[in-house]
């Protein structure tokens, strides 16, 4: 009868031992185990929010003046080189250089804390730098497509957009901090033309041959005759106009023509909507003398397609056009 009473005691001891073991496991992780802290919610554990970057310290007047002066020269130089470009191929690269210089200047200044008295003017100046950089980016596309063809044409475009003037005024508003980066002048956009038959260049015309030019196209043109390595004659012919060059001297000539809008006599180029072409065949002028006769050649060309025409033209790179 004693054995039946001992079994419940053994079970009780076993139960107590199991309970104690469970209690010890829930007290905490074993040594070296990783732990995760945080608040558990519907979205799971929340990551700690990183601390924000400290705001830049406000610059002293001298320090700010030095920063402005540091960006001033690169921007001025880039704009001056842009204005001095003499060829279309050069202009394309200098537009990109000026865009980069303005963008870098804006990024550099935007990271600064200007002195309190010019913080608003500083923000306006940075905005104006970005505005002109963006306009130059658009202008670069216009140069690539030859909608804009010369430095003067580009400056006229910038002047018309107002971005060049906005940067100039923003620089002046900084007062005691010299920020005058705009040293170029923007001409007004115009549509200058010469009369048909006006020579842009001409050697002595004492030959017997004549060269008749008919321009039935939609833009004015300048036709250039090159003999050997010399540019002998360049003459202006308006759209829907015609002109005959008299007195062409003997020789073999290659004939080039450029068309466009707004002839800049100083740069000797159209400032907008320009194209450059060449006749594939050459033109020979030769005078023949006999005992009773004098014979010579006359030529005529059209700058537009005509039915039955037998002279082919091809587009050329602006750099290959005789300047």
NORQUI-V111685 format. One record per residue. SS is DSSP state (hx for helix, st for strand, lp for the rest). PHI is phi as a letter, one per 30 degrees, with the letter a starting at -180 (NA if undefined). D_CENTER is the distance of its C-alpha to the mean C-alpha in whole Angstrom. Layout:
ss->(SS/SS)
phi->(PHI/PHI)
d_center->(D_CENTER/D_CENTER)
This chain:
ss->(lp/hx/hx/hx/hx/hx/hx/hx/hx/hx/hx/hx/hx/hx/hx/hx/hx/hx/hx/hx/hx/hx/hx/hx/hx/lp/lp/lp/lp/lp/lp/lp/lp/lp/lp/lp/lp/lp/lp/st/st/lp/lp/st/st/lp/lp/lp/lp/lp/lp/lp/lp/lp/lp/lp/lp/st/lp/lp/hx/hx/hx/hx/hx/hx/hx/hx/hx/hx/hx/hx/hx/hx/hx/hx/hx/hx/hx/hx/hx/hx/hx/lp/lp/lp/lp/hx/hx/hx/hx/hx/hx/hx/hx/hx/hx/hx/hx/hx/hx/hx/hx/hx/hx/hx/hx/hx/hx/hx/lp/lp/st/lp/lp/hx/hx/hx/hx/hx/hx/hx/hx/hx/hx/hx/hx/hx/hx/hx/hx/hx/hx/hx/hx/hx/hx/hx/hx/hx/hx/hx/hx/hx/lp/lp/lp/st/lp/lp/hx/hx/hx/hx/hx/hx/hx/hx/hx/hx/hx/lp/hx/hx/hx/hx/hx/hx/hx/hx/hx/hx/hx/lp/lp/lp/lp/lp/lp/lp/lp/lp/lp/lp/lp/lp/lp/lp/lp/lp/lp/lp/lp/lp/lp/lp/lp/lp/st/st/st/st/lp/lp/lp/lp/lp/lp/st/st/st/st/st/st/st/lp/lp/lp/lp/st/st/st/st/st/st/st/st/lp/lp/st/st/st/st/st/st/st/st/lp/lp/lp/st/st/st/st/st/st/st/st/lp/lp/st/st/st/st/st/st/st/st/st/st/st/st/st/st/lp/lp/lp/lp/st/st/st/st/st/st/st/st/st/st/st/lp/lp/lp/st/st/st/lp/lp/st/st/lp/lp/lp/lp/st/st/lp/lp/lp/st/st/st/st/lp/lp/lp/lp/lp/lp/lp/lp/lp/lp/st/st/st/lp/lp/hx/hx/hx/lp/lp/lp)
phi->(NA/d/d/d/d/d/d/e/d/d/d/d/d/d/d/d/d/d/d/d/d/d/d/d/d/d/d/l/d/d/e/i/d/d/b/b/c/l/c/d/b/d/c/j/d/c/d/d/d/d/d/d/d/d/d/d/d/d/d/d/e/d/d/d/d/d/d/d/d/d/c/d/d/e/d/e/d/d/d/d/d/d/d/c/d/c/b/d/d/d/d/e/d/d/d/d/d/d/d/d/d/d/d/d/d/d/d/d/d/d/d/c/c/d/e/e/d/b/d/d/d/d/d/d/d/d/d/d/d/d/d/d/d/d/d/d/d/d/d/d/d/d/d/d/d/i/d/c/b/b/d/d/d/d/d/d/d/d/d/d/d/i/d/d/d/d/d/d/d/d/d/d/d/d/h/d/c/e/b/d/c/c/c/c/c/c/d/d/d/b/b/d/b/c/d/e/j/d/d/d/a/a/d/d/c/c/c/c/d/b/b/c/c/c/c/c/d/c/b/d/b/b/c/b/c/c/c/i/c/c/d/d/b/b/b/c/b/d/e/i/c/b/a/c/d/c/i/d/d/d/l/c/c/c/c/c/b/b/b/l/b/i/d/c/d/d/d/h/a/d/d/b/h/c/b/b/b/b/d/d/c/c/b/c/c/b/c/c/c/b/d/b/b/b/c/a/c/c/b/b/b/b/c/b/d/b/d/i/d/b/c/c/b/b/d/b/d/e/d/c/d/d/c)
d_center->(108/107/104/103/102/100/97/95/95/93/91/90/90/87/85/85/84/81/80/80/77/75/75/74/71/70/70/66/64/66/65/62/60/57/57/54/54/53/53/54/53/52/49/50/50/47/45/45/42/40/40/36/34/36/34/32/35/34/33/35/34/34/32/30/29/29/26/24/25/23/20/20/20/17/15/17/16/12/12/15/14/11/14/16/14/16/15/13/12/12/9/7/8/8/5/5/8/8/6/9/12/12/12/15/16/17/18/20/22/22/25/27/30/30/33/35/35/31/30/29/27/25/24/23/21/19/18/17/15/13/13/11/9/9/8/5/4/6/5/3/6/8/7/8/11/12/13/11/13/13/12/15/14/10/13/15/12/12/16/16/15/17/14/15/18/19/17/20/23/22/22/26/27/27/30/32/29/27/23/22/18/17/19/17/19/17/19/20/19/22/23/25/27/30/33/34/36/34/34/30/32/36/38/42/43/47/47/48/46/44/40/40/36/36/33/33/29/27/25/27/27/27/30/30/33/33/36/36/34/34/32/35/34/31/32/30/32/31/30/34/35/37/38/40/40/43/45/42/44/45/43/40/37/34/32/28/27/23/23/21/21/21/23/22/25/24/21/23/20/19/16/16/17/17/19/21/25/28/31/33/36/37/39/42/44/48/51/54/58/61/64/64/60/57/54/50/47/45/42/40/37/35/31/32/34/37/40/42/39/40/37/34/30/27/23/22/19/18/19/22/23/25/24)
